[in-house]
């Protein structure tokens, strides 16, 4: 009798508070989802492709910039040359549109920086690189345009970013047109084929950068 009495009381409580308990269960599920989402759990984790080697190059103001100067930020790296007849200006424009979105979101230079490195230092003087960057409304506070010794640039492009550079300015360069997404710990997490303009856009770059910066 005692068991059935308890069962009867439970049934009465269920009828009386059914919607309250259902609402409470929904709140718990939603709260759990938000916690998992905020921690990045359940998301596909970007693999570590490589680790960026330290470098020491010159910016458009003649100051030395090292990898440590950008550490702690999420970064997009791009290798280019100013006299590039096709892909470099197009890709730099896409990066400038990404910069615009990140400035709007309050993340540019605070949590995110860009690094563009010229692999044509003989032709690309500081002045020429600055003229190139100015065309794309570059915010130099958060976007480093760098130049340095030719072989060192090629070495870091290949070893750290899997980017091949062949030839020189006389013969016209052949190079991988890749953008590299680098996390706060100097690890390359994604390489974008910037020639694939259908799938690689300013919106895609901005989203991935913001996700990694969380």
Biotite code that builds the C-alpha atoms (Angstrom):
import biotite.structure as struc

atoms = struc.array([
    struc.Atom([0.000, 0.000, 0.000], chain_id="A", res_id=1, res_name="UNK", atom_name="CA", element="C"),
    struc.Atom([2.832, 2.381, 0.872], chain_id="A", res_id=2, res_name="UNK", atom_name="CA", element="C"),
    struc.Atom([4.419, 1.992, -2.572], chain_id="A", res_id=3, res_name="UNK", atom_name="CA", element="C"),
    struc.Atom([1.163, 2.588, -4.410], chain_id="A", res_id=4, res_name="UNK", atom_name="CA", element="C"),
    struc.Atom([0.379, 5.569, -2.219], chain_id="A", res_id=5, res_name="UNK", atom_name="CA", element="C"),
    struc.Atom([3.751, 7.095, -3.094], chain_id="A", res_id=6, res_name="UNK", atom_name="CA", element="C"),
    struc.Atom([3.210, 6.301, -6.730], chain_id="A", res_id=7, res_name="UNK", atom_name="CA", element="C"),
    struc.Atom([-0.173, 7.977, -6.597], chain_id="A", res_id=8, res_name="UNK", atom_name="CA", element="C"),
    struc.Atom([1.261, 11.082, -4.993], chain_id="A", res_id=9, res_name="UNK", atom_name="CA", element="C"),
    struc.Atom([3.989, 11.173, -7.664], chain_id="A", res_id=10, res_name="UNK", atom_name="CA", element="C"),
    struc.Atom([1.370, 10.974, -10.359], chain_id="A", res_id=11, res_name="UNK", atom_name="CA", element="C"),
    struc.Atom([-0.503, 13.858, -8.816], chain_id="A", res_id=12, res_name="UNK", atom_name="CA", element="C"),
    struc.Atom([2.692, 15.921, -8.573], chain_id="A", res_id=13, res_name="UNK", atom_name="CA", element="C"),
    struc.Atom([3.525, 15.108, -12.186], chain_id="A", res_id=14, res_name="UNK", atom_name="CA", element="C"),
    struc.Atom([0.117, 16.273, -13.354], chain_id="A", res_id=15, res_name="UNK", atom_name="CA", element="C"),
    struc.Atom([0.391, 19.397, -11.243], chain_id="A", res_id=16, res_name="UNK", atom_name="CA", element="C"),
    struc.Atom([3.957, 20.386, -12.134], chain_id="A", res_id=17, res_name="UNK", atom_name="CA", element="C"),
    struc.Atom([4.382, 18.651, -15.511], chain_id="A", res_id=18, res_name="UNK", atom_name="CA", element="C"),
    struc.Atom([4.968, 21.796, -17.573], chain_id="A", res_id=19, res_name="UNK", atom_name="CA", element="C"),
    struc.Atom([7.263, 23.259, -14.937], chain_id="A", res_id=20, res_name="UNK", atom_name="CA", element="C"),
    struc.Atom([9.482, 20.168, -15.083], chain_id="A", res_id=21, res_name="UNK", atom_name="CA", element="C"),
    struc.Atom([9.413, 20.101, -18.875], chain_id="A", res_id=22, res_name="UNK", atom_name="CA", element="C"),
    struc.Atom([10.429, 23.765, -18.972], chain_id="A", res_id=23, res_name="UNK", atom_name="CA", element="C"),
    struc.Atom([13.205, 23.087, -16.452], chain_id="A", res_id=24, res_name="UNK", atom_name="CA", element="C"),
    struc.Atom([14.488, 20.176, -18.583], chain_id="A", res_id=25, res_name="UNK", atom_name="CA", element="C"),
    struc.Atom([14.529, 22.397, -21.694], chain_id="A", res_id=26, res_name="UNK", atom_name="CA", element="C"),
    struc.Atom([16.452, 25.108, -19.815], chain_id="A", res_id=27, res_name="UNK", atom_name="CA", element="C"),
    struc.Atom([19.045, 22.547, -18.665], chain_id="A", res_id=28, res_name="UNK", atom_name="CA", element="C"),
    struc.Atom([19.510, 21.197, -22.209], chain_id="A", res_id=29, res_name="UNK", atom_name="CA", element="C"),
    struc.Atom([19.855, 24.680, -23.726], chain_id="A", res_id=30, res_name="UNK", atom_name="CA", element="C"),
    struc.Atom([22.287, 25.756, -21.013], chain_id="A", res_id=31, res_name="UNK", atom_name="CA", element="C"),
    struc.Atom([24.385, 22.663, -21.625], chain_id="A", res_id=32, res_name="UNK", atom_name="CA", element="C"),
    struc.Atom([24.455, 23.367, -25.349], chain_id="A", res_id=33, res_name="UNK", atom_name="CA", element="C"),
    struc.Atom([25.593, 26.948, -24.781], chain_id="A", res_id=34, res_name="UNK", atom_name="CA", element="C"),
    struc.Atom([28.390, 25.822, -22.465], chain_id="A", res_id=35, res_name="UNK", atom_name="CA", element="C"),
    struc.Atom([29.617, 23.224, -24.966], chain_id="A", res_id=36, res_name="UNK", atom_name="CA", element="C"),
    struc.Atom([29.439, 25.742, -27.813], chain_id="A", res_id=37, res_name="UNK", atom_name="CA", element="C"),
    struc.Atom([31.289, 28.450, -25.893], chain_id="A", res_id=38, res_name="UNK", atom_name="CA", element="C"),
    struc.Atom([34.094, 26.044, -25.010], chain_id="A", res_id=39, res_name="UNK", atom_name="CA", element="C"),
    struc.Atom([34.403, 24.948, -28.622], chain_id="A", res_id=40, res_name="UNK", atom_name="CA", element="C"),
    struc.Atom([33.547, 21.360, -27.711], chain_id="A", res_id=41, res_name="UNK", atom_name="CA", element="C"),
    struc.Atom([31.908, 19.314, -30.398], chain_id="A", res_id=42, res_name="UNK", atom_name="CA", element="C"),
    struc.Atom([33.403, 21.486, -33.134], chain_id="A", res_id=43, res_name="UNK", atom_name="CA", element="C"),
    struc.Atom([35.845, 20.092, -35.643], chain_id="A", res_id=44, res_name="UNK", atom_name="CA", element="C"),
    struc.Atom([39.270, 21.031, -34.354], chain_id="A", res_id=45, res_name="UNK", atom_name="CA", element="C"),
    struc.Atom([41.662, 22.456, -36.916], chain_id="A", res_id=46, res_name="UNK", atom_name="CA", element="C"),
    struc.Atom([44.792, 20.307, -37.198], chain_id="A", res_id=47, res_name="UNK", atom_name="CA", element="C"),
    struc.Atom([48.269, 21.679, -36.539], chain_id="A", res_id=48, res_name="UNK", atom_name="CA", element="C"),
    struc.Atom([49.988, 21.755, -39.933], chain_id="A", res_id=49, res_name="UNK", atom_name="CA", element="C"),
    struc.Atom([53.328, 23.186, -38.826], chain_id="A", res_id=50, res_name="UNK", atom_name="CA", element="C"),
    struc.Atom([54.950, 25.651, -36.455], chain_id="A", res_id=51, res_name="UNK", atom_name="CA", element="C"),
    struc.Atom([56.171, 29.034, -37.708], chain_id="A", res_id=52, res_name="UNK", atom_name="CA", element="C"),
    struc.Atom([59.906, 29.506, -37.334], chain_id="A", res_id=53, res_name="UNK", atom_name="CA", element="C"),
    struc.Atom([61.139, 32.745, -35.831], chain_id="A", res_id=54, res_name="UNK", atom_name="CA", element="C"),
    struc.Atom([62.047, 35.496, -38.266], chain_id="A", res_id=55, res_name="UNK", atom_name="CA", element="C"),
    struc.Atom([63.435, 39.004, -38.246], chain_id="A", res_id=56, res_name="UNK", atom_name="CA", element="C"),
    struc.Atom([62.371, 41.225, -41.153], chain_id="A", res_id=57, res_name="UNK", atom_name="CA", element="C"),
    struc.Atom([61.987, 44.935, -41.895], chain_id="A", res_id=58, res_name="UNK", atom_name="CA", element="C"),
    struc.Atom([58.647, 46.752, -42.033], chain_id="A", res_id=59, res_name="UNK", atom_name="CA", element="C"),
    struc.Atom([57.671, 49.772, -44.143], chain_id="A", res_id=60, res_name="UNK", atom_name="CA", element="C"),
    struc.Atom([58.982, 52.139, -41.442], chain_id="A", res_id=61, res_name="UNK", atom_name="CA", element="C"),
    struc.Atom([62.415, 50.492, -41.422], chain_id="A", res_id=62, res_name="UNK", atom_name="CA", element="C"),
    struc.Atom([61.828, 48.879, -38.039], chain_id="A", res_id=63, res_name="UNK", atom_name="CA", element="C"),
    struc.Atom([62.683, 45.253, -37.303], chain_id="A", res_id=64, res_name="UNK", atom_name="CA", element="C"),
    struc.Atom([59.704, 42.962, -36.778], chain_id="A", res_id=65, res_name="UNK", atom_name="CA", element="C"),
    struc.Atom([60.086, 39.453, -35.384], chain_id="A", res_id=66, res_name="UNK", atom_name="CA", element="C"),
    struc.Atom([57.621, 36.627, -34.928], chain_id="A", res_id=67, res_name="UNK", atom_name="CA", element="C"),
    struc.Atom([57.524, 37.399, -31.200], chain_id="A", res_id=68, res_name="UNK", atom_name="CA", element="C"),
    struc.Atom([56.165, 40.867, -31.998], chain_id="A", res_id=69, res_name="UNK", atom_name="CA", element="C"),
    struc.Atom([52.995, 39.204, -33.264], chain_id="A", res_id=70, res_name="UNK", atom_name="CA", element="C"),
    struc.Atom([52.772, 36.307, -30.804], chain_id="A", res_id=71, res_name="UNK", atom_name="CA", element="C"),
    struc.Atom([49.566, 36.013, -28.813], chain_id="A", res_id=72, res_name="UNK", atom_name="CA", element="C"),
    struc.Atom([47.444, 37.100, -31.780], chain_id="A", res_id=73, res_name="UNK", atom_name="CA", element="C"),
    struc.Atom([45.616, 35.061, -34.369], chain_id="A", res_id=74, res_name="UNK", atom_name="CA", element="C"),
    struc.Atom([47.246, 35.899, -37.687], chain_id="A", res_id=75, res_name="UNK", atom_name="CA", element="C"),
    struc.Atom([46.825, 35.604, -41.431], chain_id="A", res_id=76, res_name="UNK", atom_name="CA", element="C"),
    struc.Atom([50.128, 35.306, -43.313], chain_id="A", res_id=77, res_name="UNK", atom_name="CA", element="C"),
    struc.Atom([50.512, 36.013, -47.027], chain_id="A", res_id=78, res_name="UNK", atom_name="CA", element="C"),
    struc.Atom([53.590, 36.005, -49.312], chain_id="A", res_id=79, res_name="UNK", atom_name="CA", element="C"),
    struc.Atom([53.493, 38.395, -52.273], chain_id="A", res_id=80, res_name="UNK", atom_name="CA", element="C"),
    struc.Atom([55.427, 40.769, -54.508], chain_id="A", res_id=81, res_name="UNK", atom_name="CA", element="C"),
    struc.Atom([54.270, 44.213, -55.549], chain_id="A", res_id=82, res_name="UNK", atom_name="CA", element="C"),
    struc.Atom([54.801, 43.819, -59.306], chain_id="A", res_id=83, res_name="UNK", atom_name="CA", element="C"),
    struc.Atom([52.701, 40.647, -59.397], chain_id="A", res_id=84, res_name="UNK", atom_name="CA", element="C"),
    struc.Atom([50.493, 40.947, -62.486], chain_id="A", res_id=85, res_name="UNK", atom_name="CA", element="C"),
    struc.Atom([47.515, 38.973, -61.226], chain_id="A", res_id=86, res_name="UNK", atom_name="CA", element="C"),
    struc.Atom([46.886, 37.076, -57.976], chain_id="A", res_id=87, res_name="UNK", atom_name="CA", element="C"),
    struc.Atom([48.764, 39.157, -55.382], chain_id="A", res_id=88, res_name="UNK", atom_name="CA", element="C"),
    struc.Atom([46.687, 42.356, -55.786], chain_id="A", res_id=89, res_name="UNK", atom_name="CA", element="C"),
    struc.Atom([43.449, 40.355, -55.889], chain_id="A", res_id=90, res_name="UNK", atom_name="CA", element="C"),
    struc.Atom([44.322, 38.400, -52.741], chain_id="A", res_id=91, res_name="UNK", atom_name="CA", element="C"),
    struc.Atom([45.526, 41.517, -50.933], chain_id="A", res_id=92, res_name="UNK", atom_name="CA", element="C"),
    struc.Atom([42.211, 43.175, -51.748], chain_id="A", res_id=93, res_name="UNK", atom_name="CA", element="C"),
    struc.Atom([40.376, 40.205, -50.233], chain_id="A", res_id=94, res_name="UNK", atom_name="CA", element="C"),
    struc.Atom([42.519, 40.532, -47.109], chain_id="A", res_id=95, res_name="UNK", atom_name="CA", element="C"),
    struc.Atom([41.708, 44.251, -46.965], chain_id="A", res_id=96, res_name="UNK", atom_name="CA", element="C"),
    struc.Atom([38.007, 43.358, -46.994], chain_id="A", res_id=97, res_name="UNK", atom_name="CA", element="C"),
    struc.Atom([38.653, 40.889, -44.178], chain_id="A", res_id=98, res_name="UNK", atom_name="CA", element="C"),
    struc.Atom([40.488, 43.644, -42.296], chain_id="A", res_id=99, res_name="UNK", atom_name="CA", element="C"),
    struc.Atom([37.445, 45.886, -42.734], chain_id="A", res_id=100, res_name="UNK", atom_name="CA", element="C"),
    struc.Atom([35.142, 43.293, -41.148], chain_id="A", res_id=101, res_name="UNK", atom_name="CA", element="C"),
    struc.Atom([37.499, 42.651, -38.235], chain_id="A", res_id=102, res_name="UNK", atom_name="CA", element="C"),
    struc.Atom([37.851, 46.380, -37.537], chain_id="A", res_id=103, res_name="UNK", atom_name="CA", element="C"),
    struc.Atom([34.068, 46.608, -37.445], chain_id="A", res_id=104, res_name="UNK", atom_name="CA", element="C"),
    struc.Atom([33.994, 43.734, -34.941], chain_id="A", res_id=105, res_name="UNK", atom_name="CA", element="C"),
    struc.Atom([36.667, 45.368, -32.778], chain_id="A", res_id=106, res_name="UNK", atom_name="CA", element="C"),
    struc.Atom([39.136, 42.476, -33.214], chain_id="A", res_id=107, res_name="UNK", atom_name="CA", element="C"),
    struc.Atom([41.722, 43.888, -35.610], chain_id="A", res_id=108, res_name="UNK", atom_name="CA", element="C"),
    struc.Atom([45.095, 44.498, -33.947], chain_id="A", res_id=109, res_name="UNK", atom_name="CA", element="C"),
    struc.Atom([43.550, 43.608, -30.584], chain_id="A", res_id=110, res_name="UNK", atom_name="CA", element="C"),
    struc.Atom([43.199, 39.866, -31.186], chain_id="A", res_id=111, res_name="UNK", atom_name="CA", element="C"),
    struc.Atom([44.044, 39.549, -34.875], chain_id="A", res_id=112, res_name="UNK", atom_name="CA", element="C"),
    struc.Atom([46.909, 40.747, -37.062], chain_id="A", res_id=113, res_name="UNK", atom_name="CA", element="C"),
    struc.Atom([47.955, 40.228, -40.685], chain_id="A", res_id=114, res_name="UNK", atom_name="CA", element="C"),
    struc.Atom([51.491, 39.661, -41.968], chain_id="A", res_id=115, res_name="UNK", atom_name="CA", element="C"),
    struc.Atom([52.332, 40.138, -45.659], chain_id="A", res_id=116, res_name="UNK", atom_name="CA", element="C"),
    struc.Atom([55.905, 39.282, -46.649], chain_id="A", res_id=117, res_name="UNK", atom_name="CA", element="C"),
    struc.Atom([57.454, 40.301, -49.965], chain_id="A", res_id=118, res_name="UNK", atom_name="CA", element="C"),
    struc.Atom([59.686, 37.684, -51.584], chain_id="A", res_id=119, res_name="UNK", atom_name="CA", element="C"),
    struc.Atom([61.109, 40.221, -54.051], chain_id="A", res_id=120, res_name="UNK", atom_name="CA", element="C"),
    struc.Atom([63.296, 42.377, -51.758], chain_id="A", res_id=121, res_name="UNK", atom_name="CA", element="C"),
    struc.Atom([65.556, 43.626, -54.563], chain_id="A", res_id=122, res_name="UNK", atom_name="CA", element="C"),
    struc.Atom([62.647, 45.389, -56.245], chain_id="A", res_id=123, res_name="UNK", atom_name="CA", element="C"),
    struc.Atom([60.279, 45.822, -53.304], chain_id="A", res_id=124, res_name="UNK", atom_name="CA", element="C"),
    struc.Atom([61.754, 48.682, -51.333], chain_id="A", res_id=125, res_name="UNK", atom_name="CA", element="C"),
    struc.Atom([60.007, 49.955, -48.212], chain_id="A", res_id=126, res_name="UNK", atom_name="CA", element="C"),
    struc.Atom([58.589, 52.837, -50.244], chain_id="A", res_id=127, res_name="UNK", atom_name="CA", element="C"),
    struc.Atom([57.257, 50.579, -52.981], chain_id="A", res_id=128, res_name="UNK", atom_name="CA", element="C"),
    struc.Atom([55.655, 48.200, -50.477], chain_id="A", res_id=129, res_name="UNK", atom_name="CA", element="C"),
    struc.Atom([54.061, 51.147, -48.664], chain_id="A", res_id=130, res_name="UNK", atom_name="CA", element="C"),
    struc.Atom([52.609, 52.421, -51.959], chain_id="A", res_id=131, res_name="UNK", atom_name="CA", element="C"),
    struc.Atom([51.232, 48.957, -52.629], chain_id="A", res_id=132, res_name="UNK", atom_name="CA", element="C"),
    struc.Atom([49.641, 48.702, -49.177], chain_id="A", res_id=133, res_name="UNK", atom_name="CA", element="C"),
    struc.Atom([48.154, 52.184, -49.351], chain_id="A", res_id=134, res_name="UNK", atom_name="CA", element="C"),
    struc.Atom([46.114, 51.159, -52.398], chain_id="A", res_id=135, res_name="UNK", atom_name="CA", element="C"),
    struc.Atom([44.243, 48.705, -50.175], chain_id="A", res_id=136, res_name="UNK", atom_name="CA", element="C"),
    struc.Atom([43.693, 51.043, -47.210], chain_id="A", res_id=137, res_name="UNK", atom_name="CA", element="C"),
    struc.Atom([45.959, 48.980, -44.989], chain_id="A", res_id=138, res_name="UNK", atom_name="CA", element="C"),
    struc.Atom([45.912, 49.685, -41.263], chain_id="A", res_id=139, res_name="UNK", atom_name="CA", element="C"),
    struc.Atom([49.624, 49.321, -40.566], chain_id="A", res_id=140, res_name="UNK", atom_name="CA", element="C"),
    struc.Atom([49.014, 49.142, -36.809], chain_id="A", res_id=141, res_name="UNK", atom_name="CA", element="C"),
    struc.Atom([47.674, 45.627, -37.245], chain_id="A", res_id=142, res_name="UNK", atom_name="CA", element="C"),
    struc.Atom([48.954, 44.631, -40.666], chain_id="A", res_id=143, res_name="UNK", atom_name="CA", element="C"),
    struc.Atom([52.718, 44.170, -41.074], chain_id="A", res_id=144, res_name="UNK", atom_name="CA", element="C"),
    struc.Atom([54.200, 44.486, -44.563], chain_id="A", res_id=145, res_name="UNK", atom_name="CA", element="C"),
    struc.Atom([57.700, 43.017, -44.403], chain_id="A", res_id=146, res_name="UNK", atom_name="CA", element="C"),
    struc.Atom([60.788, 42.511, -46.517], chain_id="A", res_id=147, res_name="UNK", atom_name="CA", element="C"),
    struc.Atom([64.091, 40.759, -45.894], chain_id="A", res_id=148, res_name="UNK", atom_name="CA", element="C"),
    struc.Atom([66.898, 38.657, -47.323], chain_id="A", res_id=149, res_name="UNK", atom_name="CA", element="C"),
    struc.Atom([65.689, 36.638, -50.300], chain_id="A", res_id=150, res_name="UNK", atom_name="CA", element="C"),
    struc.Atom([66.782, 33.145, -49.236], chain_id="A", res_id=151, res_name="UNK", atom_name="CA", element="C"),
    struc.Atom([65.558, 33.541, -45.669], chain_id="A", res_id=152, res_name="UNK", atom_name="CA", element="C"),
    struc.Atom([62.119, 34.489, -46.938], chain_id="A", res_id=153, res_name="UNK", atom_name="CA", element="C"),
    struc.Atom([62.000, 31.496, -49.271], chain_id="A", res_id=154, res_name="UNK", atom_name="CA", element="C"),
    struc.Atom([63.124, 29.192, -46.462], chain_id="A", res_id=155, res_name="UNK", atom_name="CA", element="C"),
    struc.Atom([60.450, 30.315, -44.021], chain_id="A", res_id=156, res_name="UNK", atom_name="CA", element="C"),
    struc.Atom([57.792, 30.259, -46.757], chain_id="A", res_id=157, res_name="UNK", atom_name="CA", element="C"),
    struc.Atom([58.598, 26.647, -47.578], chain_id="A", res_id=158, res_name="UNK", atom_name="CA", element="C"),
    struc.Atom([59.398, 25.245, -44.118], chain_id="A", res_id=159, res_name="UNK", atom_name="CA", element="C"),
    struc.Atom([56.738, 27.010, -42.067], chain_id="A", res_id=160, res_name="UNK", atom_name="CA", element="C"),
    struc.Atom([53.950, 27.539, -44.601], chain_id="A", res_id=161, res_name="UNK", atom_name="CA", element="C"),
    struc.Atom([54.488, 24.898, -47.323], chain_id="A", res_id=162, res_name="UNK", atom_name="CA", element="C"),
    struc.Atom([54.626, 27.720, -49.868], chain_id="A", res_id=163, res_name="UNK", atom_name="CA", element="C"),
    struc.Atom([56.856, 27.266, -52.893], chain_id="A", res_id=164, res_name="UNK", atom_name="CA", element="C"),
    struc.Atom([58.508, 30.215, -54.648], chain_id="A", res_id=165, res_name="UNK", atom_name="CA", element="C"),
    struc.Atom([60.291, 29.634, -57.964], chain_id="A", res_id=166, res_name="UNK", atom_name="CA", element="C"),
    struc.Atom([62.165, 32.052, -60.221], chain_id="A", res_id=167, res_name="UNK", atom_name="CA", element="C"),
    struc.Atom([62.861, 35.735, -59.789], chain_id="A", res_id=168, res_name="UNK", atom_name="CA", element="C"),
    struc.Atom([61.534, 39.071, -60.940], chain_id="A", res_id=169, res_name="UNK", atom_name="CA", element="C"),
    struc.Atom([63.334, 38.839, -64.295], chain_id="A", res_id=170, res_name="UNK", atom_name="CA", element="C"),
    struc.Atom([61.609, 35.588, -65.253], chain_id="A", res_id=171, res_name="UNK", atom_name="CA", element="C"),
    struc.Atom([58.378, 36.294, -63.355], chain_id="A", res_id=172, res_name="UNK", atom_name="CA", element="C"),
    struc.Atom([57.796, 34.362, -60.174], chain_id="A", res_id=173, res_name="UNK", atom_name="CA", element="C"),
    struc.Atom([55.855, 31.170, -59.881], chain_id="A", res_id=174, res_name="UNK", atom_name="CA", element="C"),
    struc.Atom([54.479, 30.832, -56.365], chain_id="A", res_id=175, res_name="UNK", atom_name="CA", element="C"),
    struc.Atom([51.810, 29.179, -54.275], chain_id="A", res_id=176, res_name="UNK", atom_name="CA", element="C"),
    struc.Atom([49.005, 31.659, -53.710], chain_id="A", res_id=177, res_name="UNK", atom_name="CA", element="C"),
    struc.Atom([48.160, 30.549, -50.185], chain_id="A", res_id=178, res_name="UNK", atom_name="CA", element="C"),
    struc.Atom([46.926, 32.380, -47.104], chain_id="A", res_id=179, res_name="UNK", atom_name="CA", element="C"),
    struc.Atom([47.964, 30.807, -43.806], chain_id="A", res_id=180, res_name="UNK", atom_name="CA", element="C"),
    struc.Atom([45.866, 30.914, -40.642], chain_id="A", res_id=181, res_name="UNK", atom_name="CA", element="C"),
    struc.Atom([48.136, 30.931, -37.588], chain_id="A", res_id=182, res_name="UNK", atom_name="CA", element="C"),
    struc.Atom([46.966, 30.583, -33.992], chain_id="A", res_id=183, res_name="UNK", atom_name="CA", element="C"),
    struc.Atom([48.140, 32.430, -30.880], chain_id="A", res_id=184, res_name="UNK", atom_name="CA", element="C"),
    struc.Atom([50.880, 29.827, -30.305], chain_id="A", res_id=185, res_name="UNK", atom_name="CA", element="C"),
    struc.Atom([52.514, 30.272, -33.735], chain_id="A", res_id=186, res_name="UNK", atom_name="CA", element="C"),
    struc.Atom([50.959, 27.096, -35.143], chain_id="A", res_id=187, res_name="UNK", atom_name="CA", element="C"),
    struc.Atom([49.707, 26.997, -38.733], chain_id="A", res_id=188, res_name="UNK", atom_name="CA", element="C"),
    struc.Atom([46.144, 25.666, -38.528], chain_id="A", res_id=189, res_name="UNK", atom_name="CA", element="C"),
    struc.Atom([44.817, 26.129, -42.063], chain_id="A", res_id=190, res_name="UNK", atom_name="CA", element="C"),
    struc.Atom([46.036, 26.962, -45.564], chain_id="A", res_id=191, res_name="UNK", atom_name="CA", element="C"),
    struc.Atom([43.628, 28.634, -47.979], chain_id="A", res_id=192, res_name="UNK", atom_name="CA", element="C"),
    struc.Atom([43.997, 28.442, -51.729], chain_id="A", res_id=193, res_name="UNK", atom_name="CA", element="C"),
    struc.Atom([43.356, 32.094, -52.490], chain_id="A", res_id=194, res_name="UNK", atom_name="CA", element="C"),
    struc.Atom([42.782, 31.250, -56.158], chain_id="A", res_id=195, res_name="UNK", atom_name="CA", element="C"),
    struc.Atom([39.588, 29.474, -55.130], chain_id="A", res_id=196, res_name="UNK", atom_name="CA", element="C"),
    struc.Atom([37.570, 32.674, -54.927], chain_id="A", res_id=197, res_name="UNK", atom_name="CA", element="C"),
    struc.Atom([34.302, 30.768, -54.809], chain_id="A", res_id=198, res_name="UNK", atom_name="CA", element="C"),
    struc.Atom([35.089, 29.141, -51.456], chain_id="A", res_id=199, res_name="UNK", atom_name="CA", element="C"),
    struc.Atom([37.745, 31.470, -50.042], chain_id="A", res_id=200, res_name="UNK", atom_name="CA", element="C"),
    struc.Atom([36.215, 34.879, -49.369], chain_id="A", res_id=201, res_name="UNK", atom_name="CA", element="C"),
    struc.Atom([36.638, 37.737, -46.920], chain_id="A", res_id=202, res_name="UNK", atom_name="CA", element="C"),
    struc.Atom([33.603, 36.436, -45.027], chain_id="A", res_id=203, res_name="UNK", atom_name="CA", element="C"),
    struc.Atom([35.108, 32.936, -44.724], chain_id="A", res_id=204, res_name="UNK", atom_name="CA", element="C"),
    struc.Atom([38.461, 34.300, -43.552], chain_id="A", res_id=205, res_name="UNK", atom_name="CA", element="C"),
    struc.Atom([36.857, 36.628, -41.013], chain_id="A", res_id=206, res_name="UNK", atom_name="CA", element="C"),
    struc.Atom([34.702, 33.820, -39.600], chain_id="A", res_id=207, res_name="UNK", atom_name="CA", element="C"),
    struc.Atom([37.612, 31.394, -39.232], chain_id="A", res_id=208, res_name="UNK", atom_name="CA", element="C"),
    struc.Atom([39.805, 34.047, -37.637], chain_id="A", res_id=209, res_name="UNK", atom_name="CA", element="C"),
    struc.Atom([37.067, 34.985, -35.157], chain_id="A", res_id=210, res_name="UNK", atom_name="CA", element="C"),
    struc.Atom([36.414, 31.334, -34.303], chain_id="A", res_id=211, res_name="UNK", atom_name="CA", element="C"),
    struc.Atom([40.123, 30.731, -33.625], chain_id="A", res_id=212, res_name="UNK", atom_name="CA", element="C"),
    struc.Atom([40.382, 33.928, -31.590], chain_id="A", res_id=213, res_name="UNK", atom_name="CA", element="C"),
    struc.Atom([37.636, 32.855, -29.158], chain_id="A", res_id=214, res_name="UNK", atom_name="CA", element="C"),
])
